[in-house]
Amino acid sequence: MTIVVTEWTPAERRLLAGLSTPWKIQRHLDDLPYNTEKRGPTCNSPRGVIREGAAHCFEAALFAAAALRVNGFPPLILDLESVRDDDHVVALYKLDGHWGAIAKSNYAGLRFREPVYRTLRELVMSYFEHYYNLKGEKTLRAYSRPVNLARFDRRGWMTADDAWFIAEYLLEIPHIPILSTTRRMYMDQRLYAAGLVGRAR
């Protein structure tokens, strides 16, 4: 089996090695502009995020997974599946036996999670009240198992021209439902407003 060895440039490696903790990775992502895809849909690899200097949630999760990997963590992501809304992807890390997440979002409540969750379901459910569409409907319904991006090493996922093949994979894999009800649930207006603070248009 042929493995593609990712060749980071010296500058890329210095950047990623400097993001040595989940908190530093999150701070870096928070400082990046949100990729609003004004020129059309993008699915940039971690190298593409560095080149473009911007990221949306999926691109940020891949970047975070690459930075985690450079610093000794497995490159894990998890897909949050919704109804009448976009899915959301986060990078996972584990410290002292507890799960945390790194993420970028246009909604304030869908970002970083401290490593305090004993199970992935606990972590996922921490996003439920903050996951909503612009009509104020709470939309989170399911989540994937963790995906170790090492499975895509042969395709050079960290430095590829794009990462659409990972996005397509997330659409194909099973997801674990968190709700069986079809009843629609809506946000409190104050929490709705708080979640849109800093939103890029």
HELIX and SHEET records of a PDB file:
HELIX    1   1 PRO A   10  GLY A   18  1                                   9    
HELIX    2   2 PRO A   22  ASP A   31  1                                  10    
HELIX    3   3 PRO A   46  GLU A   52  1                                   7    
HELIX    4   4 CYS A   57  VAL A   70  1                                  14    
HELIX    5   5 ALA A  108  LEU A  110  5                                   3    
HELIX    6   6 LEU A  120  MET A  125  1                                   6    
HELIX    7   7 PHE A  128  HIS A  130  5                                   3    
HELIX    8   8 LEU A  149  ARG A  155  5                                   7    
HELIX    9   9 TRP A  164  GLU A  172  1                                   9    
HELIX   10  10 GLN A  189  GLY A  195  1                                   7    
SHEET    1   A 6 ARG A 113  TYR A 117  0                                        
SHEET    2   A 6 HIS A  98  ILE A 102 -1                                        
SHEET    3   A 6 HIS A  88  LEU A  95 -1                                        
SHEET    4   A 6 LEU A  76  SER A  82 -1                                        
SHEET    5   A 6 LEU A 140  SER A 144 -1                                        
SHEET    6   A 6 HIS A 175  PRO A 177 -1                                        
SHEET    1   B 5 ARG A 113  TYR A 117  0                                        
SHEET    2   B 5 HIS A  98  ILE A 102 -1                                        
SHEET    3   B 5 HIS A  88  LEU A  95 -1                                        
SHEET    4   B 5 LEU A  76  SER A  82 -1                                        
SHEET    5   B 5 VAL A 147  ASN A 148 -1                                        
END                                                                             
